[in-house]
Amino acid sequence: MPDAGAGPERGGAGRPVDDLIQPFQLESAKDGEARLSGRLARLGEAVDDVLRRHDYPEPVAHLLGEAIALSATLAGALKFDGIFTLQIQGDGPVSLLLADVQTKDDAERYLVRGYAKYDADALEQHDAETGLLGSGYFALTVDQGPHTDRYQGMVEITGSTLAECAQHYFRQSQQMDAAISLSAGRTGSGGAWRAGGIMVQRIADDPNVQLPSDDGDDTWRRVMMLMATGTEDELLDPALSAERYLFRLFHEEGVRVTDPRPVTRGCRCSADRVFNVLVQLPREDLDDLAVDGMLEVTCEFCNETYRFTPEAVDARGEA
């Protein structure tokens, strides 16, 4: 495995510097301490493409950008081949955040997409000192297809940030220590969106053994302090490669990286899929979708609009 400190500022030869999930390990753990592993997600065009397809207010776009970065970071830490979904539903101005990651090419490549639902009036009156999500639940789902069991874990929203919500999830649902940091923002006023996330986990050598409290884990406490020195600007900096960022944080901990996995925006909607859904709907539901004599359906994720004639849908439904 290559050493994170060996690469030049914009990544090693042939390595992507953006839209990637970078796995890494920290090798400084002492005997008796849990191993430490992590994932770093750096998103540029992939997250910008998602956010620019909607006219989200800045606070909503910022929150969704963090959610997409979180979903990529968490998905990169799992061994699965299918769809990983992050869903957060609350009673605040932003009532729903959805972000999912689909694996491609035997889980060597990832497609991300995201969607936010919000109340514009509630957002305008919102107190900036309180969270946008309010009270509700935080859920993670892994769906690997019809021949496997679908996994879902759910906890109450706890904390004022998405990172705190995720850390609470791992403590409550997985009994696992995890440190998570997230960031999203524009490159200058009105510039392109970027997002990033980093996660470090304590992992037992035996998966059947529950980790003890981290009170006696000196390496874990030291790594948490080092991780806290990273800034949001560094996490989003397009000129700072993933390897160099990790080296800045953890060079004293023997950080090692493996090959990164590329990330692109991708939506699973299509004209055929939408049409097949329409032919199953009752006629009165189709009337609600009619606009100027055409049936219109807009994908909430990618904002693509599909149009069909009622006659075509009726003909297929009667076939």
HUCOR-V983262 format. One record per run of one state. SS is the DSSP state (H for helix, E for strand, C for the rest). FROM is the first residue (numbers start at 0). TO is the last residue. If there is no record, write none. Layout:
((SS:FROM:TO) (SS:FROM:TO))
This chain:
((C:0:0) (E:1:2) (C:3:18) (E:19:25) (C:26:33) (E:34:42) (C:43:43) (H:44:51) (C:52:56) (H:57:75) (C:76:81) (E:82:89) (C:90:92) (E:93:103) (C:104:107) (E:108:117) (C:118:118) (H:119:123) (C:124:134) (E:135:142) (C:143:149) (E:150:155) (C:156:160) (H:161:172) (C:173:176) (E:177:185) (C:186:191) (E:192:202) (C:203:212) (H:213:215) (C:216:216) (H:217:226) (C:227:230) (H:231:235) (C:236:240) (H:241:252) (C:253:253) (E:254:256) (C:257:259) (E:260:264) (C:265:269) (H:270:277) (C:278:281) (H:282:287) (C:288:288) (E:289:290) (C:291:292) (E:293:297) (C:298:303) (E:304:308) (H:309:317) (C:318:318))
